[in-house]
Amino acid sequence: MTDTDLQRVVEQFVYREARLCDERRYDEWEALWTDDGVYWVPANGDDVDPATQMSIVFDNRARIATRVAQLNTGKRHAQSPPSRLARIVANVELLGDGVDQPSGDIGVAANFVVYESRGRGLTPWAGRIRYRLRIVEREWRMAAKSVFLVDNDQPLSTLAFLI
């Protein structure tokens, strides 16, 4: 696969992942994760250690499944009624020198803006996402997703959806 082909395939994965979140297709979104996946949204800056400092989200694979199950009930108070979401993902780039050997992982980064519509009005969320992607059974999967909100060092509204 050429670098251009890899770039295009990775972009399509990132765009699909964003669309699944916006459309509340949680089971399909969950299927994008590896068994050792980690979903992290840091608080209080970007250069923090999630093992020793508070995070907005710091989920292992089991917690990701629990989060999806809660969202699927339709009874999560903070998402009743569910937020209407539209996200824009841009500046998708491959990090490093391509596929890491021997893990097969690839680093990817992208910028995003999510518009959340709720009873309180329209809330913009913006930041940078870093992914660690891996091919599992001939499909791309997320081994890690880290979401660095531009204002994660400020008081935030309730973040009760998949960012």
Phi, psi and chi 1 to 4 in degrees:
 res  aa     phi    psi   chi1   chi2   chi3   chi4
   1 MET       -  131.7 -179.4  179.2  -63.6      -
   2 THR   -76.7  165.3   67.6      -      -      -
   3 ASP   -59.4  -38.7  -72.5  -13.2      -      -
   4 THR   -65.6  -42.7  -57.3      -      -      -
   5 ASP   -63.2  -44.1  -67.7  -22.7      -      -
   6 LEU   -62.5  -43.6 -179.9   59.8      -      -
   7 GLN   -57.2  -46.7  175.5   74.8   30.0      -
   8 ARG   -64.7  -44.0 -176.9   75.3  174.8  136.5
   9 VAL   -62.5  -44.2  167.1      -      -      -
  10 VAL   -64.8  -43.5  165.9      -      -      -
  11 GLU   -57.7  -45.1  -74.1  173.3   -7.6      -
  12 GLN   -62.4  -38.0  -70.7  -56.2  -57.4      -
  13 PHE   -62.3  -48.6  179.0   89.3      -      -
  14 VAL   -61.7  -42.3  169.0      -      -      -
  15 TYR   -66.7  -38.9  -62.2  148.5      -      -
  16 ARG   -65.1  -44.5  179.1  173.4  175.0 -122.0
  17 GLU   -58.5  -42.9 -171.0 -101.7  -18.0      -
  18 ALA   -63.6  -44.0      -      -      -      -
  19 ARG   -63.2  -42.5  179.0  176.2   51.3   81.9
  20 LEU   -60.6  -39.4  -67.3  174.6      -      -
  21 CYS   -63.3  -48.8  -69.6      -      -      -
  22 ASP   -61.5  -36.2  -74.6   -8.3      -      -
  23 GLU   -88.0    5.0  -66.4  175.0   -3.9      -
  24 ARG    56.7   38.0  -64.1 -174.9  -56.9  -84.9
  25 ARG   -94.7   69.2  -67.7  166.8   60.7 -179.6
  26 TYR   -65.6  -38.7  -56.2  127.1      -      -
  27 ASP   -64.6  -41.2  -67.9  -30.8      -      -
  28 GLU   -67.0  -38.1  -68.5  172.4   73.1      -
  29 TRP   -63.6  -45.0  179.1   80.9      -      -
  30 GLU   -61.2  -35.0 -175.8 -175.3   -3.1      -
  31 ALA   -66.1  -13.2      -      -      -      -
  32 LEU   -78.9   -5.3  -63.4  177.8      -      -
  33 TRP   -94.1  147.9  -73.4   91.6      -      -
  34 THR   -79.2  166.8   61.7      -      -      -
  35 ASP   -65.3  -23.5  -70.0  -18.1      -      -
  36 ASP  -105.9   21.0   62.3  -17.5      -      -
  37 GLY   -62.9  148.8      -      -      -      -
  38 VAL  -133.3  128.1  175.2      -      -      -
  39 TYR  -113.2  117.0  175.7   35.3      -      -
  40 TRP  -131.2  131.3 -179.4   43.6      -      -
  41 VAL  -127.8  101.3 -177.1      -      -      -
  42 PRO   -71.7  155.9   22.7  -28.6      -      -
  43 ALA  -115.8  158.5      -      -      -      -
  44 ASN    63.3   39.8  -57.2  -45.1      -      -
  45 GLY   108.2  174.9      -      -      -      -
  46 ASP   -97.7  -28.9  -63.7  -18.1      -      -
  47 ASP   -95.6   58.8  -63.5  -36.6      -      -
  48 VAL  -117.2  158.8  -63.9      -      -      -
  49 ASP   -99.6  113.6  178.9   -3.8      -      -
  50 PRO   -65.8  -16.3   24.0  -32.1      -      -
  51 ALA   -78.2  -21.9      -      -      -      -
  52 THR  -121.1  -10.7   60.9      -      -      -
  53 GLN  -128.2  156.4  -64.5 -172.3   23.8      -
  54 MET   -63.6  143.4 -176.5  179.6   72.8      -
  55 SER  -124.6  157.3  -64.5      -      -      -
  56 ILE   -70.6  -44.7  -61.6  165.2      -      -
  57 VAL  -140.3  135.3  173.6      -      -      -
  58 PHE  -149.1   85.0 -173.3   48.4      -      -
  59 ASP  -109.5  132.7  -69.1   -5.7      -      -
  60 ASN   -85.7 -176.0   62.1   16.2      -      -
  61 ARG   -61.9  -39.8 -172.3   62.1 -177.1   85.2
  62 ALA   -64.4  -40.5      -      -      -      -
  63 ARG   -70.0  -33.1 -179.8   66.0 -177.6  115.7
  64 ILE   -60.3  -45.8  -68.9  167.1      -      -
  65 ALA   -61.3  -40.9      -      -      -      -
  66 THR   -64.6  -43.2  -60.8      -      -      -
  67 ARG   -60.0  -44.8 -177.1  178.5  -59.8  -81.2
  68 VAL   -64.5  -43.7  166.4      -      -      -
  69 ALA   -59.7  -41.3      -      -      -      -
  70 GLN   -63.8  -45.0  -70.5  171.2  -16.7      -
  71 LEU   -64.0  -35.6  -71.9  167.0      -      -
  72 ASN   -69.8  -20.8  -83.2  -25.5      -      -
  73 THR   -67.8  -26.5   67.0      -      -      -
  74 GLY    74.9    5.7      -      -      -      -
  75 LYS  -111.2   12.4  -63.9  178.5 -177.2  176.7
  76 ARG   -76.1  112.1 -165.7  164.5 -173.1 -164.4
  77 HIS   -51.2  -43.8  176.7   71.3      -      -
  78 ALA   -68.6  -11.5      -      -      -      -
  79 GLN  -122.7   38.0  -79.4  -63.7  -69.5      -
  80 SER  -128.0  103.7 -177.4      -      -      -
  81 PRO   -74.4  162.4   28.8  -32.8      -      -
  82 PRO   -64.8  146.4   -0.9    4.1      -      -
  83 SER   -62.5  143.9  -63.0      -      -      -
  84 ARG   -93.4  129.8  -66.7 -173.4   50.5  151.9
  85 LEU  -126.2  144.4  -56.1  168.4      -      -
  86 ALA  -143.2  123.7      -      -      -      -
  87 ARG  -120.5  147.6   82.1 -169.8   61.3 -148.2
  88 ILE  -115.7  126.5  -60.0  164.5      -      -
  89 VAL  -117.2  133.1  179.6      -      -      -
  90 ALA  -147.7  174.0      -      -      -      -
  91 ASN    55.6   41.3  -59.0   70.7      -      -
  92 VAL   -70.3  126.1  178.0      -      -      -
  93 GLU  -139.1  147.4   61.6  179.5  -38.5      -
  94 LEU   -82.6  134.9  -55.8  177.9      -      -
  95 LEU  -100.4  149.4  -58.7  175.6      -      -
  96 GLY    73.5 -153.3      -      -      -      -
  97 ASP  -102.2   30.7  -64.4  -33.5      -      -
  98 GLY    98.3 -143.6      -      -      -      -
  99 VAL   -72.9  127.8  177.7      -      -      -
 100 ASP   -74.9  133.8  179.2   44.5      -      -
 101 GLN  -107.9  138.5  -61.0  -60.7  -27.7      -
 102 PRO   -93.6    0.1   33.8  -33.9      -      -
 103 SER   -66.7  -28.8   72.2      -      -      -
 104 GLY    81.5    4.2      -      -      -      -
 105 ASP   -78.6  153.7  -69.3   -0.7      -      -
 106 ILE  -131.1  137.3 -174.2  167.9      -      -
 107 GLY   -89.3  137.0      -      -      -      -
 108 VAL  -138.6  145.5  177.6      -      -      -
 109 ALA  -136.2  154.0      -      -      -      -
 110 ALA  -156.6  154.7      -      -      -      -
 111 ASN   -96.3  154.7  -67.6  -26.1      -      -
 112 PHE  -150.0  157.7   74.0   92.8      -      -
 113 VAL  -135.2  129.8  175.2      -      -      -
 114 VAL  -116.4  130.6  178.5      -      -      -
 115 TYR  -103.0  123.3  -69.8   96.4      -      -
 116 GLU  -111.0  124.2  177.6 -167.8   21.7      -
 117 SER  -106.7  123.2  177.6      -      -      -
 118 ARG  -141.0  179.5  -63.6 -152.4   36.2   86.6
 119 GLY   -57.2  -28.8      -      -      -      -
 120 ARG   -78.8   -6.6   67.8  178.0 -179.8 -101.0
 121 GLY   119.7 -161.8      -      -      -      -
 122 LEU   -96.9  125.1 -168.6   64.2      -      -
 123 THR  -118.0  122.4  -56.9      -      -      -
 124 PRO   -88.1  139.2   28.9  -29.7      -      -
 125 TRP  -124.1  129.5  -58.0   85.1      -      -
 126 ALA  -136.8  155.2      -      -      -      -
 127 GLY   170.4 -158.5      -      -      -      -
 128 ARG  -127.3  138.5 -174.7  138.3  174.5   95.5
 129 ILE  -111.0  138.3  -54.0  167.7      -      -
 130 ARG  -118.9  128.7  -84.3 -167.5 -116.6  146.4
 131 TYR  -113.1  152.3  -64.2   92.7      -      -
 132 ARG  -120.7  110.5 -166.8  165.7   33.7   96.5
 133 LEU  -104.1  152.2  -58.2 -178.6      -      -
 134 ARG  -148.4  144.3  177.6 -177.0  -52.7  149.6
 135 ILE   -86.4  124.3  -65.1  177.6      -      -
 136 VAL  -128.6  123.7  176.7      -      -      -
 137 GLU    49.7   45.4  -62.9  176.7    4.7      -
 138 ARG    70.2   14.2  -58.2  176.5   64.9  143.4
 139 GLU  -127.7  144.3  -62.8  -72.0  -27.8      -
 140 TRP   -71.8  139.3  -74.9  100.2      -      -
 141 ARG  -137.8  158.2  -60.7  -77.1 -175.6 -106.2
 142 MET   -91.7  119.4  -67.7 -177.1  -73.1      -
 143 ALA   -89.8  -22.4      -      -      -      -
 144 ALA  -158.7  143.9      -      -      -      -
 145 LYS  -137.8  120.5  178.6 -179.7  178.8 -179.5
 146 SER  -118.8  128.9  -58.7      -      -      -
 147 VAL  -115.8  114.1 -179.5      -      -      -
 148 PHE  -103.4   94.2  -59.1   91.9      -      -
 149 LEU   -67.2  140.7  -64.6  167.8      -      -
 150 VAL   -66.1  -24.1  -64.9      -      -      -
 151 ASP  -115.0   31.9   56.4   -8.6      -      -
 152 ASN   -70.2   -4.5   71.0    7.0      -      -
 153 ASP   -98.5    9.5   60.1  -16.8      -      -
 154 GLN  -118.1  162.2  -57.2  -65.4  -43.6      -
 155 PRO   -60.8  135.0  -21.3   31.1      -      -
 156 LEU  -116.6  151.6  -61.0  172.6      -      -
 157 SER   -66.3  170.2  -58.6      -      -      -
 158 THR   -59.4  125.6  -60.2      -      -      -
 159 LEU  -107.5   92.2  179.9   63.9      -      -
 160 ALA  -118.0   22.3      -      -      -      -
 161 PHE  -128.6  173.7   59.9   90.2      -      -
 162 LEU   -79.5  116.1  -59.9  173.6      -      -
 163 ILE   -92.6      - -172.3   89.8      -      -
